[in-house]
């Protein structure tokens, strides 16, 4: 079974990373544009939702309103009880109920999930997250 197009696009972007200092990575700036976050002036502004917006729109899908906000992805598509590769995973981040992280589920690793996303260690990368931080999984309608 082949991967969803948005996951293929994300895999192709692995390694895109922030540039230290006053310069900004043009690829990350394009992510902001895809999310309608034209207010972002450099690649130090959180960009996980922006990367997700880029991948899903390039795959022919619509991103949610305010796609730059990670938790906005909780209203995108339809909920999934059991994730599959490519599911959009929304995670809490710290105690702030407005903060979050959006990433793509790859596989279940017991008490953690392996995910591919943007702004993970300031780059598009594969990272493991605790399952206790999951707010929800989503799939396009």
Number of C-alpha atoms within 10 A of each C-alpha: 3 6 11 13 15 23 23 14 17 22 16 11 19 15 13 17 20 22 16 11 9 9 12 16 15 14 15 27 21 16 24 29 18 23 23 16 18 12 9 14 13 18 24 18 14 19 29 26 31 28 29 30 28 24 23 20 14 14 15 10 15 15 23 17 14 16 26 26 21 25 23 18 27 19 12 19 17 12 17 15 9 9 19 17 17 23 24 30 27 24 23 19 14 10 8 8 9 12 13 22 24 34 30 26 26 21 17 15 12 9 10 16 20 19 24 26 28 30 25 20 12 18 19 24 20 20 16 17 16 13 15 11 16 18 15 21 26 24 15 14 8
